[in-house]
Amino acid sequence: MKKVHEPSAEQLMNEAKEWVQCARSVSEFLADLIHDADSVECKQVALSLEAITGMTRQGLRRMGEAHAAFHRQIAAIPRA
């Protein structure tokens, strides 16, 4: 049986950080666009907000996976 490589807690936390930073950047960009716009298309804003929600959710999911991986790594340390 082939062993599946599991990402480390650090790798997962880095991925989580990237997702959250991406969501933040898109949020700031959207806010700037809306602030400077003469009119706003609500459907486009709604789609953008759904994308931000997806990025945030993915970041939170990765953060949870990182937390679990951290505890697995701690549990694997031999105790004297």
Helices and strands as residue ranges (DSSP letters): H 9-36, H 42-75
